[in-house]
Amino acid sequence: MRNRSYGLRHKLAALVLALPGVFGRCCFLFQSCRCSRAKGSSTGISPKALGSFINFIEGELQEITGKPIRLQVDRESADILLLHNAGGFISWPENIEAFAISFEAAGVD
């Protein structure tokens, strides 16, 4: 699944980047596609930085619940696929924490 969505995102980004006259080099969509092609995320967050945010959120979850709750990213055969904006990990980690606590309480893997 990850490879299909990753490939689709890169094809869309290539299309937008190939048409700068239509989208304009300064528009948000153009800049977002450049970040997506370069970093894999429209926000420009790198996989290493995302890993740091995940570690931080898991630490917060440990403090809140008293037990380890692991955030699983790109895991095959997961019960739920939660699509969340990368910016949410940066600006609103409490939203990610709320999802993780809810899924843990529901016994969802």
N, C-alpha and C positions, 0 to 999 in steps of 0.2 A: 504494500500500500504506500509506504513512504516513497519508494522510488517512482511510482506513478505520479503522485502529487508533486514531488520534487521536479520531475521532468516537465510536467505541465506548467508549473510556475516558471521554469526557465524558458520554456517556449513562448509564453506570454511576455515575459520580460524581453526576450530577443525581438519579438514583434514590435513592442513599444519603442525599444532602443533603435530599431531600424527605421522608425518613422519620426525623427525628431522634429521635422517640419510640421507634422500634424499635432504632436503633443507639446512641443516646445521644450527646450532643454532645461528650463528652470521650473517646470511644473512639478507638482508633488508626485504624480504618477511616474514621470521620467526618473526622478531622483530615487523613488522607491524601487523601481526596476533595476537601477544601477546597483543599489545596495543588495537587492535580492540576488543578482548575478554574481556579485563579488563575495558576499558573505553568507548567502543562503537565507537571508531574512530581510524583509522590506524595511525593518527598523535599523538594520546595520549591525545588529547584535551578533557576535561570533558564537560558535558552538562552545568555546571555552568560557566566554562570559555567561552564556546561558547556564552552563554547568555550575558556575559560581553562584548564580541566583538560585538555582535549584538546591544547592547545598545550604545556602542561607535559609531558604524556606523550610527545608527539612529540619534544620536546627530549631527554627521557630515552632514548628509542629511538635517537636520533642518537648519543648518547654511548655507549650499550651496543653498538650494531652498527656504528657508523662510517658508516652510510648513512641517508639520509632515508627513513623509513617513515611514510606518511600514514595517519591514522585517518579513514576515510570514514564519515560519518553520513548516513543517509537517502538513500543513492545508489540510484537505480533500476538495474536489471539487474545487480546485484552477484551474485557467485557464491555468497556465503554471507550469511545474515541472522543476525547474532549479537545476541541480546536480552540485555542486561546491565542490572542494576539501576544506577540513577544513583548510588546510594551507593557502588558499587564504584569509580567514578571518583574519589571523594573519599577513601575509606578504604583501598582496595587497588588503587592504580594498577598495581602490579606484575602483577596478574592480567590487566589490559587489555594491558599490554606483552607478556606471555607469549602471549596470543592473536595479537597483531599480528605478533610474531616468527615464530610457527608458521605463520600464514597466508602471510607473506612467503616463508618457506623452502619452503612447498608450492607456491608460484606461484599462489596463489588470489587472485583480484581481487575 
